[in-house]
Amino acid sequence: MANDMTYTPTEMMTVAAARKLHNGTVCFVGIGLPSAAANLARATHAPEVVLIYESGTIGTKPKVLPLSIGDGELAETADTVVSVPEIFRYWLQGGRVDVGFLGAAQIDRFGNINTTVIGPYDKPKTRLPGAGGAPEIASAAGEVLIILKQSPRAFMPKLDFITSAGHMTGGDSRARSGARGKGPTAIITDLGILTPHPETKEMTLTALHPFATAEQAVAATGWPLKVADKLERTEPPSRLELEALRELHARTARAHGQQAEG
Amino acid sequence: MPEIVSLREAVADHIHDGNVVAMEGFTHLIPFAAGYEVIRQGRKDLTLVRMTPDLIYDQLIGMGCARKLIFSWGGNPGVGSLHRFRDAVENGWPHPLAIEEHSHADLAGAYQAGASNLPFAVLRGYVGSDLPKHSPAIKWITCPFTGETLAATPAVRPDVTVIHAQKADRKGNVLIWGIVGIQKEAVLAAKRAIVTVEEIVDDLAAPVNACILPHWVVSAVCHVPRGAHPSYAHGYYGRDNAFCRAWDPISRDREKFRAWIDEYVMGTRDFAGFQAKLGAKQLA
């Protein structure tokens, strides 16, 4: 990495992910990095983005990033708070969500996600937290954005378990499956952005962050990463974006008494 | 009409070995005090149900109270893994734990089906997911009207549901607000329900559409101030994030875990005693 960076790769990742959300978009937000990016979008170019968390908070406008999916801050700043069955049934399955914004433990070349186990299901090497709301978000949201640091341990040639479906086995497999949404339209990493190939649906490196090289991205991927012929360069974070992100993290750290991620 | 009783009596009367028990709360109003009392009374062979098992289920599992866990996401919110849960699943300690795993939408629907006295819930989802391959509790059905393939999940019908709420009145009507999660459905799906509350008041003064559980669906009400600590009670206290972080190193180690339970849970008479000990230690 270049030594003269005035921002970190994680900050670039969060900023690049935030830019994917538009003003007025209805976004179902996962905790952690997705939540940081979604709230950065709301603090900068998309003040009218509608944030929904699976705890039932709709149109929530937290001043600090929540530590859990159900922090009181999310309820206090929401337009309305509904029950958990209602959020999944009427709002997500009902087709009211434009973008599902997810993190992951592991991902494969078609944007399928594992958050369940590493190793065999019945005798796992590592038991992960499980599905949560992700299978339905991945299936029902209009499209899915995934934010995840790129490494060979996370970008796997084959997942031990598919918790939430991306483009499944590629090609038209998702379209034929009955899943309502388009599936993952971008994976935003700390090195660049992967988008699905129009036909094969294989997630392909199509943009690099200013400090990164395609070789780095290939090396950080567990499958032979396809690289687009013409790579875009991500615009570095603007002063406004960087200041807004750092203020958000500083407020969060003061509120929770610890350093937040991303 | 529910009895307003001590938590010790409520647990002794309503939670028995081998029961299916749901202690619900979606990061808010988690009935921790009730969980400690279940450990204190040495319940075993429980089937525990919870959408989001967290520290209290970690403790119940680590103490060997549970044979089976039905859940959809298990973690220490904002901190990381549940190490006692992982030790049970990965290494069978203190004994093997059967798991039945769902997604949130699925388990939320299963509680709704239970509350509705229907045998199963239907959802669109799980397409492309490996979960149905590993869970006998997820099946595929065909819509009789459209022919669409949908997922079905059996109703959850706990023997007893335990929740924590903000207020009850003296008749035992319960008022709950903020993130209400799945608590209403979990109570209505269960044969018996225990509710611990922050306050018992003469008049709930609730708005017309407030989330109220009428006294005639509740078996026992217990006055347990701060009974959701270290989770939070909207309008009363915030989450104790320091406790949740401190739990991580305690729970990673079997002996430290057992020592903690011995000192704070088994070594105290009730939740007031637990809190007094915890407060004294934190001040020391």
Chai-1 contact restraints between the chains, C-beta under 6 A:
chainA,res_idxA,chainB,res_idxB,connection_type,confidence,min_distance_angstrom,max_distance_angstrom,comment,restraint_id
A,S55,B,F26,contact,1.0,0.0,6.0,A-B,restraint_1
A,S55,B,I179,contact,1.0,0.0,6.0,A-B,restraint_2
A,G56,B,I179,contact,1.0,0.0,6.0,A-B,restraint_3
A,L67,B,G78,contact,1.0,0.0,6.0,A-B,restraint_4
A,S68,B,T27,contact,1.0,0.0,6.0,A-B,restraint_5
A,S68,B,P77,contact,1.0,0.0,6.0,A-B,restraint_6
A,S68,B,G78,contact,1.0,0.0,6.0,A-B,restraint_7
A,G70,B,F26,contact,1.0,0.0,6.0,A-B,restraint_8
A,G70,B,T27,contact,1.0,0.0,6.0,A-B,restraint_9
A,G70,B,H28,contact,1.0,0.0,6.0,A-B,restraint_10
A,G70,B,I179,contact,1.0,0.0,6.0,A-B,restraint_11
A,G72,B,Y232,contact,1.0,0.0,6.0,A-B,restraint_12
A,G72,B,H234,contact,1.0,0.0,6.0,A-B,restraint_13
A,A75,B,G178,contact,1.0,0.0,6.0,A-B,restraint_14
A,A75,B,I179,contact,1.0,0.0,6.0,A-B,restraint_15
A,S83,B,V180,contact,1.0,0.0,6.0,A-B,restraint_16
A,V84,B,F26,contact,1.0,0.0,6.0,A-B,restraint_17
A,V84,B,A108,contact,1.0,0.0,6.0,A-B,restraint_18
A,V84,B,G181,contact,1.0,0.0,6.0,A-B,restraint_19
A,V84,B,I182,contact,1.0,0.0,6.0,A-B,restraint_20
A,P85,B,A108,contact,1.0,0.0,6.0,A-B,restraint_21
A,P85,B,Q112,contact,1.0,0.0,6.0,A-B,restraint_22
A,F88,B,A105,contact,1.0,0.0,6.0,A-B,restraint_23
A,F88,B,A108,contact,1.0,0.0,6.0,A-B,restraint_24
A,Q93,B,R124,contact,1.0,0.0,6.0,A-B,restraint_25
A,Y121,B,H134,contact,1.0,0.0,6.0,A-B,restraint_26
A,P124,B,E90,contact,1.0,0.0,6.0,A-B,restraint_27
A,R127,B,R86,contact,1.0,0.0,6.0,A-B,restraint_28
A,R127,B,V89,contact,1.0,0.0,6.0,A-B,restraint_29
A,R127,B,E90,contact,1.0,0.0,6.0,A-B,restraint_30
A,P129,B,W73,contact,1.0,0.0,6.0,A-B,restraint_31
A,P129,B,G74,contact,1.0,0.0,6.0,A-B,restraint_32
A,P129,B,G75,contact,1.0,0.0,6.0,A-B,restraint_33
A,G130,B,W73,contact,1.0,0.0,6.0,A-B,restraint_34
A,G130,B,G74,contact,1.0,0.0,6.0,A-B,restraint_35
A,G130,B,E101,contact,1.0,0.0,6.0,A-B,restraint_36
A,A131,B,S72,contact,1.0,0.0,6.0,A-B,restraint_37
A,A131,B,S103,contact,1.0,0.0,6.0,A-B,restraint_38
A,G132,B,W73,contact,1.0,0.0,6.0,A-B,restraint_39
A,G132,B,H104,contact,1.0,0.0,6.0,A-B,restraint_40
A,G133,B,H104,contact,1.0,0.0,6.0,A-B,restraint_41
A,P135,B,S103,contact,1.0,0.0,6.0,A-B,restraint_42
A,P135,B,G125,contact,1.0,0.0,6.0,A-B,restraint_43
A,P135,B,Y126,contact,1.0,0.0,6.0,A-B,restraint_44
A,P135,B,S129,contact,1.0,0.0,6.0,A-B,restraint_45
A,E136,B,A105,contact,1.0,0.0,6.0,A-B,restraint_46
A,E136,B,G125,contact,1.0,0.0,6.0,A-B,restraint_47
A,S139,B,G125,contact,1.0,0.0,6.0,A-B,restraint_48
A,S139,B,V127,contact,1.0,0.0,6.0,A-B,restraint_49
A,F161,B,D130,contact,1.0,0.0,6.0,A-B,restraint_50
A,I162,B,S129,contact,1.0,0.0,6.0,A-B,restraint_51
A,I162,B,D130,contact,1.0,0.0,6.0,A-B,restraint_52
A,A165,B,V127,contact,1.0,0.0,6.0,A-B,restraint_53
A,A165,B,G128,contact,1.0,0.0,6.0,A-B,restraint_54
A,A165,B,S129,contact,1.0,0.0,6.0,A-B,restraint_55
A,M168,B,G128,contact,1.0,0.0,6.0,A-B,restraint_56
A,S177,B,V127,contact,1.0,0.0,6.0,A-B,restraint_57
A,S177,B,G128,contact,1.0,0.0,6.0,A-B,restraint_58
A,G178,B,V127,contact,1.0,0.0,6.0,A-B,restraint_59
A,A179,B,V127,contact,1.0,0.0,6.0,A-B,restraint_60
A,H256,B,N241,contact,1.0,0.0,6.0,A-B,restraint_61
